[in-house]
Amino acid sequence: MSSGHTGHTGHTGHTGHTGHASRRPRVIMLAALIAAVALLHYGVPTTSHGLHQLHIVLRKGYFLPPVLAAVWFGFSGALWTTAAISVLFIGHAVLDWPGNYMEQANQMGELAGFWVVGLLAGHWFDRQRSLLEGLATAHEETVDGLVSALDLREHNTGMHSQRVREYTLLLADRLGVDQEMRRHIAYGALLHDVGKIAVPDHILLKPGRLTDEEWVEIRKHPDVGYRIVQRVPFLRQAADIVHSHHERFDGRGYPRGLSGGDIPLGARLFAVADAYDALTSDRPYHAAMTYEQAATEIRAGDGTHFDPAVVAAFLVVPRADVEAIASRWKDVVVASRAAAKP
């Protein structure tokens, strides 16, 4: 299924915080570590000089859970974890050293060290996370600005890249793609046509059919886009999607003629999203189709142009979710054009 020469172009968006499901294994590991440290601390007697030395070494293990909680859960995690180990540590100090106020004072000093280490680690990891999130947001906004400029170069496509990015993410969510891969897919979908920066305007904006020589130029853009995007470290996985976004499931696409599972998943998701957007948008070579008409066309490409699993996912995505994306970005386009008028 071809979307025509002007249909090749098409907000990575935030992918959300780590969900409860991904937090649970870390909580379990942290609880197991605390239990192991406490068991060793309580279990090793102090009846001899050697065992007492081992006992002192083992209780240093209480420093580990607050730091690990800070890394995984930030300041609040470090706070609650330090409170938990404080209860365990104080209990042992009272039970094992009754009436020995000097040893208890020594251990209270050690306990203060747990709080200092835990809370400082939590504060600094929260600060680092905030800085990294700010940097990621800045990267995203830069990419969005670049892509918006590229979309505006092809006057008839509106906010194609942003719409396609969101359609692609709907499919990724339907297929249970994890958050890390979802982020790469989002960038790949958004940047899919960045290689068209090297296509001359007289070809890219040509209203009529392209000549064979002009098609040769157009079909270079996945390779050009790949070379541009893969030079940016945080976009290297997205570059594979940019490189493969015109491959077909039956192997008749370009630039490498990949087929089936050899095509990156993100590119297979993108192919359906891109086709839907091209079919339901007004273009010089066709009027916009309805949702039903576009769905029929996509179903016809099952197993040839498109991955059957992705087609099946598209057909069960609620129609209202798909049309809400188109409506939202249509409003953005209208507002942008109104603002651009003198």
C-alpha atoms as one frame of an Amber mdcrd trajectory, in Angstrom:
protein
   0.000   0.000   0.000   1.501   3.271  -1.040   0.634   6.558   0.436   1.987
   8.543  -2.475   5.077  10.665  -2.652   3.808  13.383  -0.401   2.444  10.861
   2.026   5.799   9.569   3.130   6.201  12.042   5.934   4.529  11.418   8.658
   5.336  14.476  20.649   7.671  11.388  21.539   5.696  12.242  24.667   6.531
  11.174  28.151   6.334   7.465  28.667   5.272   7.677  32.266   6.876   6.678
  35.499   7.704   3.120  36.451   4.433   1.348  37.192   3.476  -0.673  40.235
   4.261  -3.941  38.447   7.882  -2.947  37.819   8.274  -1.578  41.373   7.112
  -4.765  43.054  10.257  -6.876  42.334  12.433  -4.087  43.722  10.335  -3.818
  46.874  10.624  -7.584  47.346  14.400  -7.502  46.805  14.765  -4.618  49.258
  12.679  -6.389  51.897  14.728  -9.574  51.392  17.973  -7.620  51.831  16.744
  -6.004  55.055  15.609  -9.390  56.365  18.978 -10.986  55.498  20.972  -8.207
  57.182  18.778  -8.326  60.297  18.984 -12.141  60.467  22.778 -12.062  60.344
  22.910  -9.201  62.844  20.612 -10.930  65.317  21.967 -14.416  64.634  25.690
 -13.919  65.228  26.457 -14.007  68.964  28.928 -11.763  70.755  30.187 -14.428
  73.179  33.784 -14.302  71.939  36.113 -11.602  70.677  36.156 -13.058  67.129
  32.378 -13.394  66.919  31.962  -9.902  68.312  34.197  -8.536  65.540  32.139
 -10.431  62.940  28.963  -9.105  64.549  30.213  -5.508  64.214  31.176  -6.049
  60.567  27.805  -7.594  59.708  25.776  -4.757  61.170  27.439  -2.417  58.668
  25.156  -4.140  56.184  22.373  -1.853  57.442  23.948   0.903  55.344  23.033
  -0.955  52.131  19.186  -0.896  52.195  18.830   2.914  52.563  21.256   3.538
  49.697  19.567   0.955  47.484  16.144   2.426  48.329  17.465   5.887  47.427
  18.617   4.632  44.020  15.332   2.883  43.255  12.732   5.053  44.998  14.379
   8.373  45.842  14.132  10.311  49.090  10.808   8.873  50.260  12.031   5.310
  49.716  15.229   6.019  51.640  13.223   7.614  54.458  10.894   4.646  54.969
  13.688   2.115  54.580  15.884   3.881  57.131  12.942   4.001  59.541  12.440
   0.244  59.128  16.051  -0.662  59.782  16.124   1.746  62.733  13.432  -0.297
  64.468  15.393  -3.497  63.866  18.698  -1.972  64.897  17.366  -0.344  68.084
  15.640  -3.565  69.058  18.897  -5.470  68.870  20.827  -2.798  70.768  18.333
  -2.969  73.636  18.049  -6.781  73.684  21.725  -7.631  73.232  23.242  -4.909
  75.416  20.838  -4.391  78.337  22.238  -1.921  80.803  25.419  -1.348  78.736
  24.887   2.339  78.106  28.275   2.909  76.530  27.690   0.263  73.844  24.135
   1.461  73.315  25.422   5.036  72.863  27.963   3.742  70.345  25.242   1.989
  68.407  22.994   5.051  68.497  25.838   6.952  66.844  25.968   4.264  64.183
  22.214   4.533  63.777  22.593   8.284  63.150  25.040   7.370  60.399  22.339
   5.253  58.697  20.034   8.281  58.639  22.688  10.630  57.303  23.689   8.207
  54.526  20.104   7.261  53.640  18.643  10.755  53.530  21.587  12.321  51.741
  21.556   9.540  49.155  17.799   9.969  48.706  18.159  13.727  48.270  20.963
  13.456  45.721  19.330  10.702  43.723  16.092  12.714  43.579  18.092  15.720
  42.428  19.887  13.672  39.791  16.623  12.161  38.580  15.073  15.627  38.318
  18.027  16.894  36.297  17.885  13.888  33.976  14.144  14.301  33.480  14.705
  17.971  32.677  17.369  17.032  30.164  15.081  14.418  28.606  12.316  17.012
  28.330  14.707  19.444  26.669  15.753  16.737  24.195  12.124  15.941  23.467
  11.167  19.554  22.923  14.144  20.029  20.602  13.145  16.970  18.577   9.507
  18.118  18.493  10.551  21.524  17.209  12.710  19.987  14.488   9.978  17.612
  13.383   7.337  20.358  13.357   9.578  22.382  11.058   9.993  19.378   8.753
   6.227  18.771   8.717   5.602  22.403   7.820   7.930  21.973   4.847   5.321
  19.674   3.323   2.381  22.009   3.545  -0.325  19.412   2.902   0.566  16.972
   5.679  -0.178  19.098   8.752   1.122  17.550  11.959   1.566  14.135  10.342
   4.598  13.046  12.351   2.968  13.855  15.688  -0.243  12.034  14.768   1.617
   8.991  13.519   3.704   8.922  16.675   0.525   8.766  18.774  -1.159   6.139
  16.568   2.004   4.030  16.797   2.017   4.276  20.577  -1.621   3.158  20.721
  -0.564  -0.012  18.915   2.517  -0.434  21.110   0.335  -0.230  24.214  -2.093
  -2.764  22.757   0.774  -5.211  22.198   2.199  -4.687  25.691   5.474  -3.037
  24.671   7.553  -2.115  27.734   8.224   1.503  28.647  11.856   1.561  27.495
  11.040   0.162  24.043   7.981   2.400  23.866  10.234   5.450  24.238  12.468
   4.333  21.350   9.433   3.577  19.184   8.006   7.023  19.925  11.180   8.760
  18.784  11.463   6.516  15.723   7.906   7.266  14.646   8.344  10.976  15.217
  11.631  11.174  13.300  10.773   8.718  10.529  11.031  11.274   7.729  13.959
  13.330   8.969  15.941  12.075   5.964  13.675  14.094   3.679  15.701  17.125
   4.659  18.016  15.997   1.839  15.217  15.743  -0.779  15.014  18.824  -3.046
  11.800  20.841  -2.757  10.958  20.465  -6.442  10.659  16.705  -5.840   9.225
  16.678  -2.331   6.529  19.264  -3.085   5.743  18.154  -6.637   1.931  17.987
  -6.956   1.890  15.426  -9.769   3.367  11.977 -10.257   7.075  11.492  -9.784
   9.377  10.273 -12.506  11.480   7.146 -12.008  14.521   9.311 -11.328  12.615
  11.333  -8.734  11.489   8.138  -7.002  15.127   7.110  -6.717  15.798  10.359
  -4.843  12.747   9.969  -2.587  13.708   6.405  -1.671  17.058   7.538  -0.342
  15.472   9.247   2.653  15.375   6.208   5.032  19.137   5.746   4.601  19.784
   9.466   5.030  17.521   9.622   8.080  19.242   6.608   9.622  22.666   8.196
   9.222  21.424  11.404  10.854  19.614   9.826  13.799  22.073   7.071  14.684
  24.756   9.681  15.391  22.751  10.810  18.453  23.429   8.343  21.316  19.972
   8.418  22.926  18.308   7.941  19.513  20.320   4.973  18.243  17.567   2.401
  18.773  15.058   4.782  17.213  17.376   4.986  14.178  16.530   1.371  13.276
  12.864   2.353  12.972  13.748   5.366  10.833  15.801   3.066   8.591  13.021
   0.488   8.235   9.817   2.518   8.102   9.221   1.768   4.395   9.872  -1.964
   4.617   6.955  -4.302   3.891   6.030  -7.482   5.715   6.289  -9.466   2.455
   9.815  -8.169   1.754   8.888  -5.877  -1.133   9.679  -2.630   0.644  12.801
  -0.493   0.715  15.651   0.302   1.312  16.797  -3.212   2.350  13.917  -5.487
   1.402  13.467  -6.811   4.934  10.522  -9.098   5.651   8.555 -10.498   8.571
  10.250 -10.451  11.940  13.469  -9.054  10.455  11.709  -5.687  10.374  12.016
  -3.945  13.779   8.766  -4.123  15.761   8.538  -0.341  15.929   8.682  -0.110
  12.130   5.942  -2.754  11.793   3.748  -0.774  14.188   4.565   2.446  12.384
   3.608   1.018   8.969  -0.017   0.579  10.025  -0.136   3.923  11.823   1.386
   5.734   8.834  -1.010   4.141   6.388  -4.009   5.047   8.525  -2.925   8.672
   8.770  -2.210   8.930   5.043  -5.582   7.380   4.160  -7.607   9.577   6.510
  -5.884  12.859   5.551  -6.630  15.077   2.576  -3.793  14.812   0.078  -3.406
  16.130  -3.493  -3.896  12.617  -4.877  -6.930  11.578  -2.772  -9.607  12.887
  -0.430  -9.591  11.768   3.185 -11.210   8.385   3.812 -13.492   7.561   6.717
 -12.285   5.348   9.549 -14.192   2.377   8.096 -12.701   2.835   4.628  -9.174
   3.138   6.024  -9.662   0.069   8.227 -10.788  -1.905   5.157  -7.649  -0.833
   3.267  -5.417  -1.801   6.187  -7.143  -5.167   6.513  -6.478  -5.741   2.803
  -2.746  -5.293   3.457  -2.680  -7.961   6.183   0.319 -10.234   5.564   1.603
  -8.307   2.563   2.242  -4.702   3.483   1.556  -5.177   7.201   2.322  -7.565
  10.045  -0.919  -9.525  10.726  -0.449  -9.180  14.498  -0.249  -5.403  14.177
  -3.316  -5.283  11.925  -5.215  -7.323  14.511  -4.085  -4.910  17.236  -5.204
  -1.902  15.186  -8.647  -3.366  14.618  -9.297  -3.788  18.348  -8.082  -0.323
  19.376 -11.250   1.664  20.197 -12.176   3.825  17.251 -12.812   6.753  19.590
  -9.177   6.636  20.767  -7.898   6.778  17.201 -10.211   9.583  16.124  -9.446
  11.610  19.267  -5.805  11.856  18.157  -6.778  13.141  14.724  -9.184  15.671
  16.224  -6.663  16.966  18.755  -3.925  17.553  16.180  -6.403  19.047  13.713
  -7.157  21.716  16.311  -3.417  22.349  16.697  -2.994  22.776  12.935  -5.936
  25.175  12.723  -4.616  27.240  15.631  -1.099  27.335  14.117  -2.360  28.504
  10.746  -4.546  31.164  12.379  -1.588  32.443  14.380   0.575  32.572  11.235
  -1.839  34.891   9.402  -0.853  38.580   9.440
